Amino acid sequence: MVLQGRETLLVLSGSARLQVNDELPRDLRPGTIVTLPRGARTRWVVDDAFSELWIYS
């Protein structure tokens, strides 16, 4: 997936692993805030309980 705009997310529950572009994957847990730049390529692995709040700008 290639992002069309800048996106910020707050992890509400569950866990995930996120890779942005060619960076090392990062683990996401409740309370984690991540800002992704426009044009970033992302790859996600999430558990069944994962939920997040997104802010698009």
Backbone as CSV, one residue per row, in Angstrom:
resi,resn,N_x,N_y,N_z,CA_x,CA_y,CA_z,C_x,C_y,C_z
1,MET,0.842,-1.177,0.000,0.000,0.000,0.000,0.888,1.241,0.000
2,VAL,0.583,2.214,-0.849,1.297,3.494,-0.877,0.345,4.575,-0.375
3,LEU,0.781,5.312,0.633,-0.086,6.310,1.261,-0.268,7.530,0.375
4,GLN,-1.496,8.014,0.307,-1.840,9.168,-0.516,-1.672,10.493,0.222
5,GLY,-1.535,10.445,1.525,-1.358,11.642,2.338,-0.647,11.273,3.620
6,ARG,-0.318,12.273,4.423,0.298,12.013,5.724,-0.746,11.419,6.647
7,GLU,-0.373,10.378,7.381,-1.308,9.697,8.271,-0.656,9.500,9.632
8,THR,-1.440,9.713,10.685,-0.991,9.468,12.052,-1.975,8.505,12.686
9,LEU,-1.443,7.533,13.440,-2.333,6.576,14.088,-1.960,6.397,15.539
10,LEU,-2.971,6.097,16.334,-2.825,5.762,17.748,-3.358,4.354,17.921
11,VAL,-2.533,3.459,18.440,-2.963,2.083,18.677,-3.830,2.048,19.934
12,LEU,-5.043,1.534,19.798,-5.989,1.469,20.918,-5.936,0.132,21.636
13,SER,-5.822,-0.967,20.882,-5.784,-2.295,21.499,-5.079,-3.272,20.570
14,GLY,-4.687,-4.396,21.153,-4.040,-5.437,20.373,-2.590,-5.106,20.073
15,SER,-2.056,-5.807,19.098,-0.665,-5.580,18.708,-0.519,-5.754,17.203
16,ALA,0.561,-5.184,16.683,0.829,-5.278,15.255,2.317,-5.126,15.028
17,ARG,2.729,-5.456,13.833,4.099,-5.207,13.372,3.947,-4.410,12.082
18,LEU,4.646,-3.291,12.001,4.545,-2.387,10.862,5.922,-2.170,10.258
19,GLN,6.019,-2.355,8.945,7.237,-2.020,8.223,6.918,-0.853,7.292
20,VAL,7.738,0.198,7.348,7.567,1.380,6.511,8.756,1.462,5.558
21,ASN,8.459,1.491,4.255,9.494,1.509,3.228,10.461,0.359,3.485
22,ASP,11.748,0.620,3.519,12.737,-0.440,3.734,13.291,-0.449,5.151
23,GLU,12.635,0.264,6.070,13.081,0.304,7.466,12.821,-1.040,8.142
24,LEU,13.463,-1.252,9.279,13.185,-2.445,10.066,11.756,-2.379,10.592
25,PRO,11.049,-3.517,10.665,9.689,-3.515,11.217,9.701,-3.056,12.669
26,ARG,8.611,-2.402,13.079,8.473,-1.985,14.469,7.225,-2.610,15.069
27,ASP,7.301,-2.934,16.347,6.164,-3.505,17.062,5.290,-2.384,17.585
28,LEU,3.985,-2.529,17.415,3.018,-1.540,17.875,2.169,-2.143,18.976
29,ARG,1.992,-1.405,20.044,1.192,-1.811,21.205,0.264,-0.662,21.575
30,PRO,-0.737,-0.908,22.433,-1.626,0.179,22.850,-0.846,1.381,23.381
31,GLY,-1.243,2.563,22.924,-0.593,3.801,23.327,0.467,4.279,22.349
32,THR,0.889,3.422,21.417,1.892,3.815,20.428,1.277,4.786,19.426
33,ILE,2.008,5.856,19.117,1.606,6.820,18.091,2.648,6.753,16.976
34,VAL,2.169,6.664,15.739,3.056,6.587,14.577,2.565,7.596,13.540
35,THR,3.487,8.360,12.959,3.169,9.247,11.845,3.854,8.712,10.600
36,LEU,3.064,8.540,9.543,3.563,7.991,8.287,3.512,9.075,7.222
37,PRO,4.615,9.289,6.502,4.632,10.344,5.490,3.905,9.941,4.217
38,ARG,3.442,10.932,3.492,2.829,10.691,2.180,3.816,9.928,1.301
39,GLY,3.321,8.963,0.565,4.149,8.187,-0.339,4.815,6.986,0.296
40,ALA,4.681,6.830,1.623,5.301,5.687,2.298,4.644,4.385,1.828
41,ARG,5.462,3.361,1.740,4.958,2.011,1.460,4.928,1.273,2.789
42,THR,3.802,0.643,3.096,3.666,-0.030,4.392,3.306,-1.497,4.216
43,ARG,3.728,-2.269,5.208,3.360,-3.682,5.282,2.979,-3.961,6.730
44,TRP,1.792,-4.545,6.915,1.222,-4.767,8.245,1.046,-6.250,8.535
45,VAL,1.248,-6.619,9.815,0.827,-7.906,10.368,0.145,-7.562,11.681
46,VAL,-1.162,-7.883,11.801,-1.926,-7.496,12.986,-2.596,-8.709,13.608
47,ASP,-2.874,-8.615,14.930,-3.643,-9.678,15.576,-5.132,-9.345,15.517
48,ASP,-5.960,-10.292,15.924,-7.419,-10.130,15.830,-7.954,-8.987,16.689
49,ALA,-7.254,-8.644,17.768,-7.738,-7.611,18.684,-7.247,-6.214,18.313
50,PHE,-6.508,-6.084,17.203,-5.903,-4.792,16.854,-6.958,-3.781,16.440
51,SER,-6.898,-2.593,17.052,-7.734,-1.468,16.628,-6.922,-0.192,16.799
52,GLU,-7.239,0.802,15.953,-6.471,2.036,15.951,-7.364,3.206,15.587
53,LEU,-6.871,4.392,15.911,-7.520,5.652,15.551,-6.613,6.338,14.547
54,TRP,-7.153,6.723,13.392,-6.375,7.354,12.324,-6.703,8.829,12.202
55,ILE,-5.676,9.648,11.931,-5.843,11.051,11.615,-5.160,11.276,10.274
56,TYR,-5.908,11.760,9.300,-5.394,11.997,7.956,-5.173,13.493,7.763
57,SER,-4.016,13.834,7.206,-3.746,15.255,6.955,-3.015,15.421,5.636
